[in-house]
Amino acid sequence: MSDQAIAFYFDACVQVVIAEQLQHEGIEAVTARDLKKLTDDDPSHLQPATEQKRVLVTYDDDFVKMAQQGVEHAGLVFVPTRYRNIGVVVKELRKFQARYSRNDASNLVWFLTDTSPR
């Protein structure tokens, strides 16, 4: 994997199985559980994600608010309620990872949607 390939950080509210599926495909992903940060507050998730240049994946819109207030980050993927199907999230994160580099994702807030044809 290239140094510019997107790596993900999953906060405590996102199912671990999503990270596991991406890892199985060779996409770098860590979870709050992996880092023993399940009970940490939002800034305590965003800071290590940013330091490690990992895009934070969350269901928590507080991170979007932080970004809107100018808090620097390595990228943020917000998953709205209606798209919280594990298969949809995995598929869309694969697309995100294929489309963007770490540099492209810096301070980008991306709202995950299912872009599959219906």
A tleap script that builds the chain and sets N, CA, C and O, in Angstrom:
source leaprc.protein.ff14SB
mol = sequence {
  NMET SER ASP GLN ALA ILE ALA PHE TYR PHE
  ASP ALA CYS VAL GLN VAL VAL ILE ALA GLU
  GLN LEU GLN HIE GLU GLY ILE GLU ALA VAL
  THR ALA ARG ASP LEU LYS LYS LEU THR ASP
  ASP ASP PRO SER HIE LEU GLN PRO ALA THR
  GLU GLN LYS ARG VAL LEU VAL THR TYR ASP
  ASP ASP PHE VAL LYS MET ALA GLN GLN GLY
  VAL GLU HIE ALA GLY LEU VAL PHE VAL PRO
  THR ARG TYR ARG ASN ILE GLY VAL VAL VAL
  LYS GLU LEU ARG LYS PHE GLN ALA ARG TYR
  SER ARG ASN ASP ALA SER ASN LEU VAL TRP
  PHE LEU THR ASP THR SER PRO CARG
}
set mol.1.N position { 0.838 -1.176 0.000 }
set mol.1.CA position { 0.000 0.000 0.000 }
set mol.1.C position { 0.882 1.237 0.000 }
set mol.1.O position { 1.879 1.283 0.720 }
set mol.2.N position { 0.536 2.224 -0.783 }
set mol.2.CA position { 1.342 3.436 -0.888 }
set mol.2.C position { 1.189 4.296 0.358 }
set mol.2.O position { 0.203 4.191 1.087 }
set mol.3.N position { 2.189 5.155 0.590 }
set mol.3.CA position { 2.135 6.076 1.718 }
set mol.3.C position { 0.980 7.057 1.584 }
set mol.3.O position { 0.534 7.636 2.574 }
set mol.4.N position { 0.495 7.243 0.361 }
set mol.4.CA position { -0.598 8.186 0.133 }
set mol.4.C position { -1.978 7.523 0.155 }
set mol.4.O position { -2.995 8.208 0.046 }
set mol.5.N position { -2.017 6.204 0.296 }
set mol.5.CA position { -3.315 5.519 0.339 }
set mol.5.C position { -4.056 5.894 1.615 }
set mol.5.O position { -3.462 6.018 2.686 }
set mol.6.N position { -5.343 6.069 1.481 }
set mol.6.CA position { -6.198 6.390 2.622 }
set mol.6.C position { -6.109 5.265 3.652 }
set mol.6.O position { -6.140 4.083 3.310 }
set mol.7.N position { -5.997 5.660 4.912 }
set mol.7.CA position { -6.110 4.754 6.049 }
set mol.7.C position { -7.268 5.274 6.888 }
set mol.7.O position { -7.479 6.485 6.969 }
set mol.8.N position { -8.015 4.381 7.506 }
set mol.8.CA position { -9.204 4.767 8.246 }
set mol.8.C position { -9.046 4.568 9.748 }
set mol.8.O position { -8.310 3.694 10.206 }
set mol.9.N position { -9.756 5.399 10.496 }
set mol.9.CA position { -9.913 5.286 11.948 }
set mol.9.C position { -11.418 5.265 12.200 }
set mol.9.O position { -12.121 6.205 11.830 }
set mol.10.N position { -11.913 4.206 12.824 }
set mol.10.CA position { -13.339 4.068 13.115 }
set mol.10.C position { -13.594 4.407 14.571 }
set mol.10.O position { -13.028 3.782 15.469 }
set mol.11.N position { -14.449 5.399 14.807 }
set mol.11.CA position { -14.736 5.748 16.191 }
set mol.11.C position { -15.601 4.668 16.828 }
set mol.11.O position { -15.973 3.690 16.179 }
set mol.12.N position { -15.913 4.856 18.098 }
set mol.12.CA position { -16.561 3.816 18.893 }
set mol.12.C position { -17.972 3.467 18.434 }
set mol.12.O position { -18.462 2.386 18.761 }
set mol.13.N position { -18.639 4.342 17.689 }
set mol.13.CA position { -20.029 4.060 17.314 }
set mol.13.C position { -20.164 3.242 16.026 }
set mol.13.O position { -21.262 2.783 15.708 }
set mol.14.N position { -19.090 3.052 15.289 }
set mol.14.CA position { -19.150 2.317 14.024 }
set mol.14.C position { -18.819 0.834 14.279 }
set mol.14.O position { -17.892 0.512 15.022 }
set mol.15.N position { -19.593 -0.050 13.651 }
set mol.15.CA position { -19.390 -1.481 13.858 }
set mol.15.C position { -17.975 -1.907 13.444 }
set mol.15.O position { -17.490 -1.540 12.374 }
set mol.16.N position { -17.338 -2.675 14.300 }
set mol.16.CA position { -15.981 -3.163 14.079 }
set mol.16.C position { -15.889 -4.015 12.814 }
set mol.16.O position { -14.852 -4.027 12.151 }
set mol.17.N position { -16.955 -4.723 12.476 }
set mol.17.CA position { -16.944 -5.605 11.313 }
set mol.17.C position { -16.646 -4.834 10.022 }
set mol.17.O position { -16.096 -5.404 9.079 }
set mol.18.N position { -16.999 -3.565 9.971 }
set mol.18.CA position { -16.710 -2.764 8.780 }
set mol.18.C position { -15.194 -2.630 8.610 }
set mol.18.O position { -14.672 -2.839 7.515 }
set mol.19.N position { -14.501 -2.288 9.672 }
set mol.19.CA position { -13.038 -2.190 9.620 }
set mol.19.C position { -12.422 -3.542 9.282 }
set mol.19.O position { -11.474 -3.620 8.500 }
set mol.20.N position { -12.957 -4.598 9.868 }
set mol.20.CA position { -12.419 -5.936 9.608 }
set mol.20.C position { -12.547 -6.314 8.137 }
set mol.20.O position { -11.626 -6.899 7.568 }
set mol.21.N position { -13.672 -5.991 7.519 }
set mol.21.CA position { -13.846 -6.306 6.097 }
set mol.21.C position { -12.862 -5.522 5.238 }
set mol.21.O position { -12.293 -6.064 4.290 }
set mol.22.N position { -12.659 -4.252 5.566 }
set mol.22.CA position { -11.692 -3.452 4.806 }
set mol.22.C position { -10.270 -3.982 5.009 }
set mol.22.O position { -9.495 -4.057 4.055 }
set mol.23.N position { -9.931 -4.343 6.224 }
set mol.23.CA position { -8.605 -4.911 6.509 }
set mol.23.C position { -8.382 -6.182 5.697 }
set mol.23.O position { -7.295 -6.407 5.165 }
set mol.24.N position { -9.416 -7.005 5.610 }
set mol.24.CA position { -9.335 -8.249 4.845 }
set mol.24.C position { -9.000 -7.978 3.372 }
set mol.24.O position { -8.391 -8.810 2.700 }
set mol.25.N position { -9.404 -6.812 2.889 }
set mol.25.CA position { -9.135 -6.422 1.501 }
set mol.25.C position { -7.831 -5.645 1.355 }
set mol.25.O position { -7.516 -5.157 0.270 }
set mol.26.N position { -7.074 -5.531 2.442 }
set mol.26.CA position { -5.788 -4.841 2.387 }
set mol.26.C position { -5.858 -3.342 2.615 }
set mol.26.O position { -4.874 -2.637 2.389 }
set mol.27.N position { -6.998 -2.846 3.057 }
set mol.27.CA position { -7.152 -1.420 3.354 }
set mol.27.C position { -6.839 -1.222 4.832 }
set mol.27.O position { -7.377 -1.920 5.691 }
set mol.28.N position { -5.977 -0.277 5.113 }
set mol.28.CA position { -5.555 -0.025 6.485 }
set mol.28.C position { -6.685 0.617 7.283 }
set mol.28.O position { -7.214 1.659 6.896 }
set mol.29.N position { -7.050 -0.011 8.397 }
set mol.29.CA position { -8.147 0.481 9.230 }
set mol.29.C position { -7.904 0.070 10.676 }
set mol.29.O position { -7.520 -1.065 10.956 }
set mol.30.N position { -8.134 1.016 11.597 }
set mol.30.CA position { -8.089 0.725 13.026 }
set mol.30.C position { -9.391 1.198 13.640 }
set mol.30.O position { -10.073 2.068 13.099 }
set mol.31.N position { -9.721 0.612 14.772 }
set mol.31.CA position { -10.951 0.980 15.463 }
set mol.31.C position { -10.627 1.524 16.849 }
set mol.31.O position { -9.543 1.301 17.389 }
set mol.32.N position { -11.589 2.241 17.405 }
set mol.32.CA position { -11.452 2.714 18.783 }
set mol.32.C position { -11.249 1.527 19.721 }
set mol.32.O position { -10.526 1.630 20.712 }
set mol.33.N position { -11.884 0.412 19.407 }
set mol.33.CA position { -11.708 -0.794 20.233 }
set mol.33.C position { -10.273 -1.288 20.168 }
set mol.33.O position { -9.697 -1.656 21.191 }
set mol.34.N position { -9.679 -1.301 18.952 }
set mol.34.CA position { -8.283 -1.725 18.800 }
set mol.34.C position { -7.355 -0.899 19.685 }
set mol.34.O position { -6.401 -1.417 20.267 }
set mol.35.N position { -7.653 0.395 19.775 }
set mol.35.CA position { -6.800 1.336 20.493 }
set mol.35.C position { -7.223 1.521 21.949 }
set mol.35.O position { -6.675 2.365 22.658 }
set mol.36.N position { -8.205 0.724 22.390 }
set mol.36.CA position { -8.715 0.796 23.760 }
set mol.36.C position { -9.194 2.206 24.110 }
set mol.36.O position { -8.877 2.743 25.172 }
set mol.37.N position { -9.970 2.794 23.185 }
set mol.37.CA position { -10.472 4.151 23.347 }
set mol.37.C position { -12.007 4.193 23.263 }
set mol.37.O position { -12.578 5.213 22.879 }
set mol.38.N position { -12.659 3.107 23.615 }
set mol.38.CA position { -14.119 3.038 23.459 }
set mol.38.C position { -14.862 4.090 24.266 }
set mol.38.O position { -15.920 4.550 23.836 }
set mol.39.N position { -14.349 4.479 25.407 }
set mol.39.CA position { -15.058 5.436 26.253 }
set mol.39.C position { -14.510 6.857 26.140 }
set mol.39.O position { -14.930 7.736 26.892 }
set mol.40.N position { -13.593 7.094 25.228 }
set mol.40.CA position { -13.006 8.418 25.067 }
set mol.40.C position { -13.998 9.404 24.449 }
set mol.40.O position { -14.943 9.011 23.764 }
set mol.41.N position { -13.763 10.700 24.709 }
set mol.41.CA position { -14.608 11.733 24.119 }
set mol.41.C position { -14.193 11.976 22.664 }
set mol.41.O position { -13.175 11.459 22.203 }
set mol.42.N position { -14.987 12.762 21.956 }
set mol.42.CA position { -14.756 12.986 20.526 }
set mol.42.C position { -13.364 13.544 20.207 }
set mol.42.O position { -12.700 13.017 19.315 }
set mol.43.N position { -12.899 14.591 20.904 }
set mol.43.CA position { -11.554 15.093 20.594 }
set mol.43.C position { -10.464 14.030 20.780 }
set mol.43.O position { -9.433 14.062 20.106 }
set mol.44.N position { -10.702 13.100 21.691 }
set mol.44.CA position { -9.720 12.036 21.930 }
set mol.44.C position { -9.716 10.988 20.831 }
set mol.44.O position { -8.813 10.154 20.779 }
set mol.45.N position { -10.694 11.015 19.965 }
set mol.45.CA position { -10.690 10.181 18.763 }
set mol.45.C position { -10.094 10.964 17.592 }
set mol.45.O position { -9.291 10.436 16.824 }
set mol.46.N position { -10.491 12.208 17.470 }
set mol.46.CA position { -10.050 13.012 16.337 }
set mol.46.C position { -8.545 13.286 16.373 }
set mol.46.O position { -7.886 13.275 15.333 }
set mol.47.N position { -8.010 13.528 17.553 }
set mol.47.CA position { -6.579 13.847 17.654 }
set mol.47.C position { -5.682 12.718 17.150 }
set mol.47.O position { -4.831 12.980 16.299 }
set mol.48.N position { -5.820 11.482 17.624 }
set mol.48.CA position { -4.931 10.436 17.093 }
set mol.48.C position { -5.185 10.136 15.622 }
set mol.48.O position { -4.252 9.833 14.878 }
set mol.49.N position { -6.447 10.221 15.198 }
set mol.49.CA position { -6.742 10.011 13.771 }
set mol.49.C position { -5.983 11.037 12.946 }
set mol.49.O position { -5.388 10.700 11.922 }
set mol.50.N position { -6.001 12.274 13.386 }
set mol.50.CA position { -5.309 13.346 12.667 }
set mol.50.C position { -3.802 13.156 12.708 }
set mol.50.O position { -3.131 13.283 11.685 }
set mol.51.N position { -3.271 12.854 13.877 }
set mol.51.CA position { -1.826 12.652 14.025 }
set mol.51.C position { -1.325 11.503 13.150 }
set mol.51.O position { -0.224 11.564 12.603 }
set mol.52.N position { -2.136 10.464 13.026 }
set mol.52.CA position { -1.753 9.287 12.230 }
set mol.52.C position { -2.175 9.425 10.771 }
set mol.52.O position { -1.991 8.497 9.983 }
set mol.53.N position { -2.735 10.570 10.409 }
set mol.53.CA position { -3.212 10.847 9.046 }
set mol.53.C position { -4.216 9.797 8.578 }
set mol.53.O position { -4.134 9.282 7.464 }
set mol.54.N position { -5.162 9.497 9.463 }
set mol.54.CA position { -6.233 8.548 9.163 }
set mol.54.C position { -7.552 9.300 9.028 }
set mol.54.O position { -7.843 10.207 9.808 }
set mol.55.N position { -8.330 8.922 8.052 }
set mol.55.CA position { -9.660 9.485 7.880 }
set mol.55.C position { -10.558 8.870 8.952 }
set mol.55.O position { -10.637 7.648 9.084 }
set mol.56.N position { -11.230 9.728 9.714 }
set mol.56.CA position { -12.107 9.261 10.771 }
set mol.56.C position { -13.477 8.941 10.183 }
set mol.56.O position { -14.066 9.765 9.483 }
set mol.57.N position { -13.978 7.751 10.467 }
set mol.57.CA position { -15.300 7.320 10.011 }
set mol.57.C position { -16.206 7.295 11.235 }
set mol.57.O position { -15.875 6.692 12.255 }
set mol.58.N position { -17.362 7.962 11.119 }
set mol.58.CA position { -18.235 8.101 12.280 }
set mol.58.C position { -19.705 8.152 11.903 }
set mol.58.O position { -20.063 8.442 10.761 }
set mol.59.N position { -20.552 7.864 12.891 }
set mol.59.CA position { -21.991 8.063 12.793 }
set mol.59.C position { -22.385 9.303 13.599 }
set mol.59.O position { -23.559 9.671 13.628 }
set mol.60.N position { -21.432 9.938 14.242 }
set mol.60.CA position { -21.641 11.032 15.191 }
set mol.60.C position { -21.455 12.383 14.504 }
set mol.60.O position { -20.348 12.725 14.090 }
set mol.61.N position { -22.543 13.151 14.384 }
set mol.61.CA position { -22.444 14.431 13.689 }
set mol.61.C position { -21.692 15.497 14.488 }
set mol.61.O position { -21.448 16.586 13.968 }
set mol.62.N position { -21.322 15.212 15.731 }
set mol.62.CA position { -20.490 16.157 16.491 }
set mol.62.C position { -19.150 16.386 15.791 }
set mol.62.O position { -18.587 17.477 15.884 }
set mol.63.N position { -18.637 15.384 15.102 }
set mol.63.CA position { -17.378 15.542 14.377 }
set mol.63.C position { -17.542 16.505 13.197 }
set mol.63.O position { -16.632 17.273 12.883 }
set mol.64.N position { -18.701 16.458 12.552 }
set mol.64.CA position { -18.983 17.381 11.452 }
set mol.64.C position { -19.000 18.810 12.001 }
set mol.64.O position { -18.446 19.724 11.391 }
set mol.65.N position { -19.636 18.989 13.149 }
set mol.65.CA position { -19.686 20.311 13.780 }
set mol.65.C position { -18.284 20.810 14.119 }
set mol.65.O position { -17.976 21.985 13.922 }
set mol.66.N position { -17.439 19.919 14.627 }
set mol.66.CA position { -16.060 20.301 14.945 }
set mol.66.C position { -15.334 20.765 13.677 }
set mol.66.O position { -14.625 21.771 13.693 }
set mol.67.N position { -15.514 20.036 12.598 }
set mol.67.CA position { -14.878 20.415 11.323 }
set mol.67.C position { -15.402 21.759 10.837 }
set mol.67.O position { -14.633 22.581 10.338 }
set mol.68.N position { -16.701 21.987 10.978 }
set mol.68.CA position { -17.290 23.263 10.566 }
set mol.68.C position { -16.754 24.430 11.390 }
set mol.68.O position { -16.745 25.572 10.930 }
set mol.69.N position { -16.312 24.136 12.605 }
set mol.69.CA position { -15.750 25.172 13.481 }
set mol.69.C position { -14.264 25.396 13.210 }
set mol.69.O position { -13.622 26.208 13.876 }
set mol.70.N position { -13.722 24.673 12.230 }
set mol.70.CA position { -12.337 24.885 11.842 }
set mol.70.C position { -11.322 23.957 12.471 }
set mol.70.O position { -10.120 24.170 12.314 }
set mol.71.N position { -11.774 22.926 13.185 }
set mol.71.CA position { -10.848 21.957 13.769 }
set mol.71.C position { -10.183 21.180 12.637 }
set mol.71.O position { -10.870 20.606 11.793 }
set mol.72.N position { -8.868 21.158 12.614 }
set mol.72.CA position { -8.109 20.455 11.579 }
set mol.72.C position { -8.278 18.945 11.757 }
set mol.72.O position { -8.398 18.450 12.878 }
set mol.73.N position { -8.284 18.228 10.643 }
set mol.73.CA position { -8.400 16.767 10.679 }
set mol.73.C position { -7.820 16.183 9.399 }
set mol.73.O position { -7.586 16.902 8.428 }
set mol.74.N position { -7.593 14.896 9.405 }
set mol.74.CA position { -7.022 14.214 8.241 }
set mol.74.C position { -8.086 13.746 7.263 }
set mol.74.O position { -7.779 13.067 6.284 }
set mol.75.N position { -9.315 14.103 7.522 }
set mol.75.CA position { -10.445 13.693 6.702 }
set mol.75.C position { -11.506 13.097 7.599 }
set mol.75.O position { -11.210 12.520 8.646 }
set mol.76.N position { -12.739 13.245 7.176 }
set mol.76.CA position { -13.865 12.775 7.964 }
set mol.76.C position { -14.918 12.207 7.029 }
set mol.76.O position { -15.315 12.856 6.061 }
set mol.77.N position { -15.370 10.994 7.321 }
set mol.77.CA position { -16.493 10.394 6.601 }
set mol.77.C position { -17.630 10.264 7.607 }
set mol.77.O position { -17.526 9.530 8.590 }
set mol.78.N position { -18.717 10.987 7.345 }
set mol.78.CA position { -19.906 10.914 8.191 }
set mol.78.C position { -20.921 10.021 7.505 }
set mol.78.O position { -21.211 10.184 6.320 }
set mol.79.N position { -21.462 9.069 8.269 }
set mol.79.CA position { -22.432 8.119 7.733 }
set mol.79.C position { -23.819 8.457 8.293 }
set mol.79.O position { -24.091 8.198 9.465 }
set mol.80.N position { -24.702 9.038 7.455 }
set mol.80.CA position { -26.066 9.331 7.914 }
set mol.80.C position { -26.828 8.046 8.242 }
set mol.80.O position { -26.504 6.970 7.740 }
set mol.81.N position { -27.828 8.179 9.079 }
set mol.81.CA position { -28.594 7.033 9.574 }
set mol.81.C position { -29.072 6.106 8.467 }
set mol.81.O position { -28.952 4.887 8.590 }
set mol.82.N position { -29.609 6.660 7.395 }
set mol.82.CA position { -30.219 5.793 6.379 }
set mol.82.C position { -29.215 4.963 5.591 }
set mol.82.O position { -29.620 4.067 4.850 }
set mol.83.N position { -27.919 5.230 5.727 }
set mol.83.CA position { -26.897 4.474 5.007 }
set mol.83.C position { -26.077 3.571 5.923 }
set mol.83.O position { -24.992 3.134 5.540 }
set mol.84.N position { -26.565 3.289 7.103 }
set mol.84.CA position { -25.788 2.536 8.087 }
set mol.84.C position { -25.893 1.026 7.938 }
set mol.84.O position { -25.833 0.293 8.925 }
set mol.85.N position { -26.046 0.576 6.738 }
set mol.85.CA position { -26.009 -0.852 6.420 }
set mol.85.C position { -24.543 -1.225 6.220 }
set mol.85.O position { -23.830 -0.541 5.487 }
set mol.86.N position { -24.087 -2.287 6.853 }
set mol.86.CA position { -22.670 -2.659 6.814 }
set mol.86.C position { -22.167 -2.801 5.386 }
set mol.86.O position { -21.100 -2.284 5.055 }
set mol.87.N position { -22.913 -3.490 4.539 }
set mol.87.CA position { -22.479 -3.683 3.153 }
set mol.87.C position { -22.354 -2.371 2.399 }
set mol.87.O position { -21.405 -2.181 1.638 }
set mol.88.N position { -23.300 -1.466 2.602 }
set mol.88.CA position { -23.258 -0.161 1.940 }
set mol.88.C position { -22.035 0.622 2.416 }
set mol.88.O position { -21.312 1.198 1.604 }
set mol.89.N position { -21.807 0.643 3.718 }
set mol.89.CA position { -20.672 1.399 4.253 }
set mol.89.C position { -19.354 0.849 3.718 }
set mol.89.O position { -18.490 1.621 3.303 }
set mol.90.N position { -19.187 -0.453 3.721 }
set mol.90.CA position { -17.947 -1.056 3.209 }
set mol.90.C position { -17.752 -0.695 1.739 }
set mol.90.O position { -16.664 -0.281 1.338 }
set mol.91.N position { -18.792 -0.850 0.947 }
set mol.91.CA position { -18.698 -0.555 -0.488 }
set mol.91.C position { -18.330 0.905 -0.733 }
set mol.91.O position { -17.462 1.194 -1.556 }
set mol.92.N position { -18.970 1.809 -0.038 }
set mol.92.CA position { -18.727 3.227 -0.248 }
set mol.92.C position { -17.357 3.651 0.277 }
set mol.92.O position { -16.724 4.530 -0.308 }
set mol.93.N position { -16.892 3.053 1.355 }
set mol.93.CA position { -15.544 3.372 1.848 }
set mol.93.C position { -14.468 2.858 0.890 }
set mol.93.O position { -13.420 3.485 0.738 }
set mol.94.N position { -14.726 1.719 0.245 }
set mol.94.CA position { -13.804 1.240 -0.798 }
set mol.94.C position { -13.693 2.283 -1.907 }
set mol.94.O position { -12.597 2.600 -2.370 }
set mol.95.N position { -14.844 2.813 -2.327 }
set mol.95.CA position { -14.847 3.834 -3.382 }
set mol.95.C position { -14.093 5.084 -2.929 }
set mol.95.O position { -13.313 5.653 -3.693 }
set mol.96.N position { -14.321 5.501 -1.705 }
set mol.96.CA position { -13.643 6.672 -1.158 }
set mol.96.C position { -12.128 6.450 -1.161 }
set mol.96.O position { -11.361 7.323 -1.568 }
set mol.97.N position { -11.717 5.279 -0.705 }
set mol.97.CA position { -10.293 4.956 -0.623 }
set mol.97.C position { -9.648 4.901 -2.003 }
set mol.97.O position { -8.483 5.269 -2.158 }
set mol.98.N position { -10.388 4.448 -2.999 }
set mol.98.CA position { -9.864 4.381 -4.364 }
set mol.98.C position { -9.803 5.763 -5.017 }
set mol.98.O position { -8.975 6.000 -5.896 }
set mol.99.N position { -10.664 6.656 -4.595 }
set mol.99.CA position { -10.766 7.975 -5.238 }
set mol.99.C position { -9.794 9.010 -4.675 }
set mol.99.O position { -9.281 9.846 -5.419 }
set mol.100.N position { -9.538 8.959 -3.370 }
set mol.100.CA position { -8.764 10.002 -2.708 }
set mol.100.C position { -7.424 9.496 -2.184 }
set mol.100.O position { -7.270 8.318 -1.863 }
set mol.101.N position { -6.459 10.411 -2.104 }
set mol.101.CA position { -5.198 10.125 -1.411 }
set mol.101.C position { -5.288 10.760 -0.028 }
set mol.101.O position { -6.235 11.488 0.268 }
set mol.102.N position { -4.304 10.482 0.811 }
set mol.102.CA position { -4.290 11.117 2.139 }
set mol.102.C position { -4.262 12.635 2.016 }
set mol.102.O position { -4.931 13.334 2.777 }
set mol.103.N position { -3.495 13.144 1.064 }
set mol.103.CA position { -3.432 14.604 0.887 }
set mol.103.C position { -4.780 15.166 0.458 }
set mol.103.O position { -5.200 16.215 0.946 }
set mol.104.N position { -5.463 14.471 -0.457 }
set mol.104.CA position { -6.778 14.931 -0.926 }
set mol.104.C position { -7.794 14.981 0.219 }
set mol.104.O position { -8.659 15.856 0.254 }
set mol.105.N position { -7.680 14.037 1.149 }
set mol.105.CA position { -8.676 13.892 2.205 }
set mol.105.C position { -8.474 14.883 3.354 }
set mol.105.O position { -9.386 15.081 4.157 }
set mol.106.N position { -7.322 15.494 3.443 }
set mol.106.CA position { -7.035 16.408 4.548 }
set mol.106.C position { -8.106 17.501 4.629 }
set mol.106.O position { -8.320 18.254 3.679 }
set mol.107.N position { -8.764 17.567 5.777 }
set mol.107.CA position { -9.836 18.529 6.070 }
set mol.107.C position { -11.075 18.385 5.184 }
set mol.107.O position { -11.915 19.285 5.153 }
set mol.108.N position { -11.198 17.277 4.471 }
set mol.108.CA position { -12.383 16.988 3.668 }
set mol.108.C position { -13.438 16.331 4.560 }
set mol.108.O position { -13.134 15.397 5.302 }
set mol.109.N position { -14.667 16.817 4.485 }
set mol.109.CA position { -15.789 16.169 5.158 }
set mol.109.C position { -16.642 15.553 4.058 }
set mol.109.O position { -17.148 16.254 3.182 }
set mol.110.N position { -16.795 14.232 4.114 }
set mol.110.CA position { -17.499 13.489 3.072 }
set mol.110.C position { -18.704 12.815 3.705 }
set mol.110.O position { -18.565 12.051 4.661 }
set mol.111.N position { -19.880 13.096 3.175 }
set mol.111.CA position { -21.111 12.481 3.663 }
set mol.111.C position { -21.355 11.234 2.831 }
set mol.111.O position { -21.607 11.323 1.629 }
set mol.112.N position { -21.281 10.083 3.462 }
set mol.112.CA position { -21.442 8.820 2.753 }
set mol.112.C position { -22.889 8.687 2.269 }
set mol.112.O position { -23.842 8.900 3.019 }
set mol.113.N position { -23.013 8.330 1.005 }
set mol.113.CA position { -24.322 8.010 0.429 }
set mol.113.C position { -24.147 6.766 -0.424 }
set mol.113.O position { -23.048 6.477 -0.897 }
set mol.114.N position { -25.200 6.056 -0.611 }
set mol.114.CA position { -25.160 4.878 -1.470 }
set mol.114.C position { -25.316 5.350 -2.908 }
set mol.114.O position { -26.390 5.788 -3.320 }
set mol.115.N position { -24.234 5.254 -3.661 }
set mol.115.CA position { -24.259 5.743 -5.046 }
set mol.115.C position { -24.569 4.656 -6.051 }
set mol.115.O position { -24.472 4.877 -7.258 }
set mol.116.N position { -24.941 3.487 -5.568 }
set mol.116.CA position { -25.264 2.385 -6.482 }
set mol.116.C position { -26.511 2.696 -7.293 }
set mol.116.O position { -27.446 3.315 -6.785 }
set mol.117.N position { -26.531 2.267 -8.560 }
set mol.117.CA position { -27.774 2.419 -9.317 }
set mol.117.C position { -28.864 1.563 -8.704 }
set mol.117.O position { -28.601 0.473 -8.197 }
set mol.118.N position { -30.054 2.049 -8.752 }
set mol.118.CA position { -31.180 1.293 -8.169 }
set mol.118.C position { -32.046 0.714 -9.258 }
set mol.118.O position { -33.039 0.048 -8.969 }
savepdb mol mol.pdb
quit
